[in-house]
Amino acid sequence: MCLSIPSKVVKIDKQNNIATVDTMGVQRDASMDLMAENDVQIGDYVLLHIGFIMNKIDEEYALQSLETYKEIIQQMDEEERQRAILEDNACPNRGA
């Protein structure tokens, strides 16, 4: 299953319309082609799907969601964590 975990925009390449986002310490590039021009700014929290930023989300909601994900991860044993990583890697077009 592919989950959209809140990601923070840390860099923007306006020439290529790409944002670098940080998802729980992992950085990847995502296309901003589906967003209105100048809608995404550094520091915004966004949700991604198949390598595209789909929408911005409220920072408070994003931080609450990230805390929930961290609690879930802490409850997983090592085998479950590895399986979750492998499933995430299998999601189509994870990054732009």
N, C-alpha and C positions, 0 to 999 in steps of 0.2 A: 504494500500500500504506500502511496506517495502522500506525505503530509506536507502542508505548507506551514512551516515554522516561521514566525516573525523574524525578519532580517533587517539590520540597520544599514542604511546607505552610508558608506565611508568614502566613496570617491565617485566622481561623475566625469565621463568622457563625452562631452557634448558633440564632438565631431563624429563619433561613431554611435551616439545615442545609447551608450552602455553605462550602467552603474555597477560599481563593485560593492557588494553587500557582505556583511558579516552575519553569519548564522551560527550562533553559539560558538564563536571562535574560529569558524571555518569561513574563509573568504572565497567568493566566486563572482564571476561577472554575470549580469542579467541584462537583457534587452529592455529598453524603455519605450519600444515602438508602440505599445498598446496604451501608453499614458499620454495625456495632453502635454504639449510643450511647456516646459518649466514647472510642471506639476510636482516633480520629484526633486527634493533638495537633499544635500548632505545632512545627515542626522535624522532623516525621516525613517520610520519603520514601514516596511512593505511586506506584502505576501507575493511569493513567486509561484509560477506554474510552468512547467516545461521550459524553463529558461527565460521567461518573460515576467516582468513586474506587472501584476494584475491590478493591484490597488494599494493605496496607502492605508495604514491603520493608526489608530490613536496610540500614542506612546504608553499611556497607562495600561491599556489593554494588552499591548505587546509585551510589556514587562511582566504582567500577571501571567500571560500565556507561557513565557519563557520560564518562569518559576515553576509552573505546573509541569512543563517538560522535564526540568531538572529533577523534580521530585519523582517523576516516573522513572527516569534513568537510574536514579539512586536505588530504586526498588528492584531493578533488573539484575539478574546474575550475569556473569561474564558471557555465557553462551547466548543469552537473550540480547545482550548489547551487540555482540558480533553479528547476530542474525539481523538485527535492526539496521546496522551499518550496511550489510550486504544488500538488504532490500532497498535502502536508500540509493545505493550505487546503481541498482537496476532500474530506477525510475528513468523514463525516457527523457533525454535532453535536459539533464539536471542543470547545466549551466549554458549560457549563451555561447 
